[in-house]
Amino acid sequence: MIVYFLTFLSTIVFTFIIIDDFRSFKILYILRDIFFVSALILFWNFFFKIHTKIIITDGMIICKKFFKTETIKIDDLDFCFEKRERAKYQSYNVLYLVKDNRVVERISSFDYSNYIDLKKELNLTEYQYIRFSVFDMIRILFGVRVSIAKNKA
């Protein structure tokens, strides 16, 4: 609830700052407005990416996001792998689903309280040795489909 409030509040504040700056056309104000708009776009993009509802049915994974719904057949998935993400006070497990050597979905124990149940329900082959960096994790959070490679154990 706090995230929703902060998102709404920042949108209103940025909008009033930008509208107020249009009264005077100074280059510094215009550059500041461009920064505010780009920060707001990045913030909303991140906000929309992390709010996904996952439903697992018979042989299908349905990922409902704000503006689109994606359906993935479990049989089409090649494998999955699990990594740990660190937060300020705790670490969380994240399950990455892979199809055609690209990560198609991210399921985090931070976002889903039933993470263990979701993982058991998928019943996919899990690989331990995957070459995957922190930058890849960040790119996935912004919606980029990252290519991965299996390492030999």
Backbone torsions as a table, in degrees:
resi	resn	phi	psi	omega
1	MET	NA	-35.0	179.3
2	ILE	-65.0	-40.3	179.7
3	VAL	-63.1	-42.1	177.8
4	TYR	-61.4	-43.7	-179.9
5	PHE	-64.1	-45.7	180.0
6	LEU	-64.5	-37.4	177.7
7	THR	-63.6	-47.6	179.4
8	PHE	-62.8	-45.0	-178.9
9	LEU	-63.9	-44.8	179.7
10	SER	-64.6	-35.2	177.7
11	THR	-64.7	-43.3	179.5
12	ILE	-66.5	-44.6	-179.0
13	VAL	-63.6	-47.7	179.5
14	PHE	-61.5	-38.0	180.0
15	THR	-64.4	-44.6	179.1
16	PHE	-66.5	-36.3	177.6
17	ILE	-64.7	-43.7	-178.4
18	ILE	-68.0	-42.4	179.1
19	ILE	-64.4	-39.2	179.1
20	ASP	-66.0	-34.0	-178.6
21	ASP	-74.1	-20.1	-179.3
22	PHE	-71.4	-13.1	179.0
23	ARG	-72.7	-29.1	177.1
24	SER	-124.4	127.9	-176.1
25	PHE	-95.6	74.3	175.0
26	LYS	-104.3	144.4	-174.6
27	ILE	-62.6	-37.1	179.7
28	LEU	-66.5	-37.1	177.2
29	TYR	-66.8	-39.2	179.6
30	ILE	-66.7	-42.2	177.4
31	LEU	-64.5	-39.8	177.3
32	ARG	-64.6	-38.9	178.3
33	ASP	-66.2	-39.1	176.6
34	ILE	-62.8	-40.4	176.6
35	PHE	-62.6	-45.6	-179.8
36	PHE	-62.3	-42.9	-179.6
37	VAL	-65.6	-44.1	179.7
38	SER	-66.7	-37.9	176.7
39	ALA	-65.0	-39.5	179.0
40	LEU	-66.4	-40.7	177.8
41	ILE	-63.9	-44.9	178.1
42	LEU	-63.1	-40.9	179.8
43	PHE	-63.8	-46.8	179.1
44	TRP	-66.0	-38.6	177.8
45	ASN	-60.4	-47.6	178.0
46	PHE	-62.6	-42.2	-179.8
47	PHE	-60.7	-42.6	-180.0
48	PHE	-71.4	-33.5	-178.0
49	LYS	-69.7	-36.2	-175.2
50	ILE	-83.8	-13.6	179.9
51	HIS	-95.9	85.7	-178.5
52	THR	-125.0	133.3	174.9
53	LYS	-100.7	125.4	-177.4
54	ILE	-108.6	126.6	177.4
55	ILE	-122.4	126.2	178.6
56	ILE	-107.8	120.0	177.8
57	THR	-115.2	-167.3	-179.6
58	ASP	-64.8	98.5	175.4
59	GLY	78.1	7.6	-177.8
60	MET	-133.4	148.9	171.1
61	ILE	-118.9	122.5	179.4
62	ILE	-109.1	120.3	180.0
63	CYS	-108.4	107.7	-179.0
64	LYS	-98.2	120.0	176.1
65	LYS	-113.1	-178.8	-176.6
66	PHE	-60.4	-46.6	-172.2
67	PHE	-111.7	-4.9	179.7
68	LYS	-151.8	158.8	175.8
69	THR	-123.8	129.2	-179.1
70	GLU	-115.3	132.4	178.5
71	THR	-112.7	129.0	-179.5
72	ILE	-123.3	128.6	174.6
73	LYS	-79.1	131.9	-179.0
74	ILE	-63.8	-33.9	178.8
75	ASP	-66.3	-25.7	179.3
76	ASP	-77.7	-17.5	179.9
77	LEU	-74.7	137.1	-179.1
78	ASP	-79.4	-51.7	-178.8
79	PHE	-165.7	-178.3	174.5
80	CYS	-137.4	164.3	173.1
81	PHE	-147.0	155.4	-175.3
82	GLU	-119.0	134.8	176.1
83	LYS	-129.5	167.2	177.7
84	ARG	-109.1	135.7	174.3
85	GLU	-112.5	138.0	-178.7
86	ARG	-97.0	139.6	171.4
87	ALA	-114.8	-169.8	-175.6
88	LYS	-63.4	-44.8	-175.4
89	TYR	-116.0	-7.1	-172.2
90	GLN	-152.7	161.8	173.1
91	SER	-108.4	148.8	-178.4
92	TYR	-127.2	146.5	175.5
93	ASN	-84.0	141.8	177.8
94	VAL	-130.7	129.3	178.5
95	LEU	-103.5	124.1	178.9
96	TYR	-106.1	128.2	178.4
97	LEU	-96.9	131.8	-173.3
98	VAL	-118.2	132.8	175.4
99	LYS	-136.3	126.2	-178.6
100	ASP	53.9	44.4	178.8
101	ASN	59.6	26.9	174.6
102	ARG	-130.6	139.6	177.7
103	VAL	-75.3	121.0	-177.5
104	VAL	-104.1	-21.9	179.5
105	GLU	-154.3	151.0	-179.7
106	ARG	-123.7	127.4	178.2
107	ILE	-122.8	117.4	-174.5
108	SER	-111.9	143.6	175.4
109	SER	-71.8	-15.2	173.7
110	PHE	-71.0	-40.1	-176.3
111	ASP	-85.6	-28.6	-173.2
112	TYR	-123.7	119.8	179.9
113	SER	-71.5	-21.9	178.9
114	ASN	-100.6	36.4	-177.3
115	TYR	-56.7	-45.5	-178.0
116	ILE	-64.1	-40.8	177.6
117	ASP	-64.6	-40.5	177.7
118	LEU	-62.8	-42.4	-179.7
119	LYS	-63.9	-42.7	178.5
120	LYS	-66.0	-38.1	-178.2
121	GLU	-65.9	-32.5	-178.8
122	LEU	-69.3	-42.5	176.8
123	ASN	52.6	53.8	178.9
124	LEU	-104.4	159.5	173.1
125	THR	-66.6	128.2	-177.7
126	GLU	-110.6	125.8	177.6
127	TYR	-98.8	143.7	-178.1
128	GLN	-95.3	-34.5	-171.8
129	TYR	-105.4	90.4	-179.8
130	ILE	-122.7	133.2	176.6
131	ARG	-79.6	110.2	-172.1
132	PHE	-153.3	122.1	-174.8
133	SER	-104.1	173.3	177.0
134	VAL	-64.8	-34.9	178.8
135	PHE	-65.8	-34.6	175.3
136	ASP	-64.4	-40.2	178.0
137	MET	-61.1	-43.1	-180.0
138	ILE	-66.2	-42.0	179.0
139	ARG	-61.8	-38.0	178.8
140	ILE	-66.0	-38.1	178.1
141	LEU	-61.7	-27.6	178.4
142	PHE	-95.1	11.1	171.4
143	GLY	93.4	6.9	179.5
144	VAL	-83.2	135.7	176.0
145	ARG	-86.1	108.1	-172.6
146	VAL	-89.4	134.4	173.7
147	SER	-80.1	141.9	-179.6
148	ILE	-129.0	165.6	178.5
149	ALA	-137.0	139.6	177.0
150	LYS	-82.9	135.0	173.8
151	ASN	-91.7	153.5	175.2
152	LYS	-85.6	133.3	-177.4
153	ALA	-77.1	NA	NA
